[in-house]
Amino acid sequence: MTVVENNAIKKKRSVGGAGRLDAMEPTAGEINARGVYAWFGKRLVLENVDLLMEKRKVTALIGPSGCGKSTFLRILNRMHETIPIAQLAGEVELNGVNIYDPKERAAAARRHIGMVFQRPNPFPAMTIEENVLSGLRFNKIKGIDTETVIEESLTKAGLWNEVKNRLKEPGGGLSGGQQQRLCIARGLALRPSVLLMDEPCSALDPTSTRRIEQTIQEISEDVTVVIVTHNMQQAVRVSDYCAFFLAAENEPGRIIEAGETTQIFDHPVDPRTNDYVNGRFG
Amino acid sequence: MVDQMTVKAPPEDIEITGEDQDVKERKLKPLRPKEFQPVDFLIFGLSVLSTYCITWITFKQLTLLSGALGFVVVWAVLFIFCYWLVNRQLFTKQVAIDRFIASIVSLGAFLMVLPLILLTIFVITRGWALLSPHVFTSTQQGVSILSKSQTAGVAHAIVGTLEQVGLAALIGVPAAILTAIFINEIGGRFTRVTRVVVTAMSGTPAIVAGIFIYAIWIQAFHQGYSGFAGGLALAVLLLPTVTRGTEEVLKVVHQDLREASIALAAPEWRTVWSVVLPTARSGLVTAILLGIAVSIGETAPLLMTVFGNKVMNANPFSGPQAALPLMAFQQIKLPLQSEINLGYTAALVLFILVFTIFILARLLSGGRKRGGGFSALRSRIFTASVGSPASLMNEGNADGAEEAFDNIISRETE
């Protein structure tokens, strides 16, 4: 993107909101969660989670089902609060700005912290290029060369060569893996600082999975990636850092161990981590 | 089901090199185990015929029973029994039961469609006599008892109906869609109350809607009869139908899409406007059509609001107007055969009008058929054409809810 376009985004962000997130530059950022708690109704599902996700690195959240990984991920871009009975406590800082500060708007946080979901969910009523541009359109960001954004986002998501001749076709016509990469492109078009991925490959076949993993590696040069995965090998392949979540029976989820992926998988400190990464439970 | 049981690929994909004639033939014959073979048609036809004969003998020769209805009922029951028995003898028990149930279900469906077919035939045969291009261009102005029946037309009623229903849709449809969005997307404390009120409203007798508008518009504001008053009354009837239909359609839009939109920092109204409504577009059109279908045929609310007119009144805001259903009602009560015939013609024209509106709306709302002049036009009118990923819709596709009440509307082939 050219300087003019950057300014267009910056200008848009500085208008209106009082929060510091609105004025933030669209560059990769580090995200720091401190003392995060989460509830569904009265049930505590996440207790005192601290985690630093470093700039331009891939952090994998691993752990058995129901340990709060996805909940934690959704807290990182304020998606948790969209569930009616959900509550939370704690702080999440993006480049030192607390996204839960009362001055910050949820939309501002989500603009900087994009998300890719478990099931590919391109908008079925939109074409491929409209899907890519949807984020810009939703946020009324104008004065941007849309063709550049489309090509750049799709190239980063590794989809450009496959779809460049059919940008006007509906996004639903693509294969599952392509749809998921379209969703990644859609997220990247907003130039987020962080991209969250909630089991992005669990609905895909091995070939598509490999393609997405490759994409993750490539985009981590520009954005910070946080990925939830159930696949140990995937965590090893794509992540630089790893956090192991675990919830004992009838207890909230906690981080048992976090650190460099090689450390977690080769020399885990906690015996439970050792058991899990070696497939002995979960 | 049937497709999954197909064992062999179509023959053109298979290369035959072998010399064995048997193998060659077996390879060449695609198998569809559940398909009706000629012998099955024979069994079916003979069962129908033989049970007809048995019923005839029983009715006309052995007993003193009479009446067409009784005949048909006995025939149907005998047929189902006979069909089961034959299949039981020739094939397995499973096949017999399968076909037994299938014939009961088909019979039920047939019974549902039959009145509609009879009704259509009735209206067409009665209204056909006077139907000519002339009918669409002339009114009843200056038509007296002495004039020839061919001189009268229904143009004034067509204009009246289109204006009244158009106004009703203009008032009712946005209100209904907003109500449905409130119930389904925004929610809150009043969701349930709203839903109950809407449900109760759908039970409003049409005549009450007419009296209501008569009381609060024509009486209270000293307005005369007008097409607009009729439009108001019809809007009251259209509102609950469209609201419920829209609500069902919105429910089918998968939550994933709303989340995706929120995650892209879209405000709530943006999510509804740019994601939810376009995804549900085809179903929305069906809901709106259903509302129009409900209101276009209503006579009762028009009695007290538009009153009826024998001359053309194209201004819906002042003076009595004609309307097709109202005209049919008023004409059929008259003594002369020519006047009654004109009433049936009005009914037939109403039929034609409804079908035309439905087909036009279907074409414009866009099926999944690609190519052709219409789809090009469509993609220019609407931003995108539909091609929903099956995985995102609860019912398998974007029209899941639509199909639920789509039996009224003939669909394009997929």
HADDOCK unambig.tbl for C-alpha pairs under 7 A between the chains (distance, minus, plus):
assign (segid A and resid 107 and name CA) (segid B and resid 265 and name CA) 4.41 0.50 0.50
assign (segid A and resid 107 and name CA) (segid B and resid 266 and name CA) 6.82 0.50 0.50
assign (segid A and resid 108 and name CA) (segid B and resid 265 and name CA) 6.84 0.50 0.50
assign (segid A and resid 110 and name CA) (segid B and resid 263 and name CA) 5.74 0.50 0.50
assign (segid A and resid 110 and name CA) (segid B and resid 264 and name CA) 6.34 0.50 0.50
assign (segid A and resid 110 and name CA) (segid B and resid 265 and name CA) 5.12 0.50 0.50
assign (segid A and resid 111 and name CA) (segid B and resid 264 and name CA) 6.15 0.50 0.50
assign (segid A and resid 111 and name CA) (segid B and resid 265 and name CA) 5.25 0.50 0.50
assign (segid A and resid 114 and name CA) (segid B and resid 263 and name CA) 6.36 0.50 0.50
assign (segid A and resid 114 and name CA) (segid B and resid 264 and name CA) 6.61 0.50 0.50
assign (segid A and resid 115 and name CA) (segid B and resid 263 and name CA) 6.08 0.50 0.50
assign (segid A and resid 121 and name CA) (segid B and resid 256 and name CA) 6.40 0.50 0.50
assign (segid A and resid 121 and name CA) (segid B and resid 257 and name CA) 6.05 0.50 0.50
assign (segid A and resid 121 and name CA) (segid B and resid 260 and name CA) 6.98 0.50 0.50
assign (segid A and resid 121 and name CA) (segid B and resid 392 and name CA) 6.83 0.50 0.50
assign (segid A and resid 123 and name CA) (segid B and resid 257 and name CA) 6.55 0.50 0.50
assign (segid A and resid 123 and name CA) (segid B and resid 275 and name CA) 6.70 0.50 0.50
assign (segid A and resid 124 and name CA) (segid B and resid 279 and name CA) 6.23 0.50 0.50
assign (segid A and resid 124 and name CA) (segid B and resid 386 and name CA) 6.64 0.50 0.50
assign (segid A and resid 124 and name CA) (segid B and resid 387 and name CA) 6.04 0.50 0.50
assign (segid A and resid 124 and name CA) (segid B and resid 388 and name CA) 4.53 0.50 0.50
assign (segid A and resid 124 and name CA) (segid B and resid 389 and name CA) 6.36 0.50 0.50
assign (segid A and resid 125 and name CA) (segid B and resid 278 and name CA) 5.67 0.50 0.50
assign (segid A and resid 125 and name CA) (segid B and resid 279 and name CA) 5.11 0.50 0.50
assign (segid A and resid 125 and name CA) (segid B and resid 384 and name CA) 5.97 0.50 0.50
assign (segid A and resid 125 and name CA) (segid B and resid 385 and name CA) 6.42 0.50 0.50
assign (segid A and resid 125 and name CA) (segid B and resid 386 and name CA) 5.33 0.50 0.50
assign (segid A and resid 125 and name CA) (segid B and resid 387 and name CA) 6.89 0.50 0.50
assign (segid A and resid 125 and name CA) (segid B and resid 388 and name CA) 6.91 0.50 0.50
assign (segid A and resid 126 and name CA) (segid B and resid 384 and name CA) 5.59 0.50 0.50
assign (segid A and resid 127 and name CA) (segid B and resid 384 and name CA) 6.44 0.50 0.50
assign (segid A and resid 135 and name CA) (segid B and resid 264 and name CA) 5.28 0.50 0.50
assign (segid A and resid 138 and name CA) (segid B and resid 266 and name CA) 5.03 0.50 0.50
assign (segid A and resid 138 and name CA) (segid B and resid 270 and name CA) 6.37 0.50 0.50
assign (segid A and resid 139 and name CA) (segid B and resid 265 and name CA) 6.89 0.50 0.50
assign (segid A and resid 139 and name CA) (segid B and resid 266 and name CA) 6.25 0.50 0.50
assign (segid A and resid 170 and name CA) (segid B and resid 387 and name CA) 5.89 0.50 0.50
assign (segid A and resid 172 and name CA) (segid B and resid 387 and name CA) 5.65 0.50 0.50
assign (segid A and resid 172 and name CA) (segid B and resid 388 and name CA) 5.17 0.50 0.50
assign (segid A and resid 172 and name CA) (segid B and resid 389 and name CA) 4.44 0.50 0.50
assign (segid A and resid 173 and name CA) (segid B and resid 387 and name CA) 6.53 0.50 0.50
assign (segid A and resid 173 and name CA) (segid B and resid 389 and name CA) 6.82 0.50 0.50
assign (segid A and resid 187 and name CA) (segid B and resid 264 and name CA) 6.94 0.50 0.50
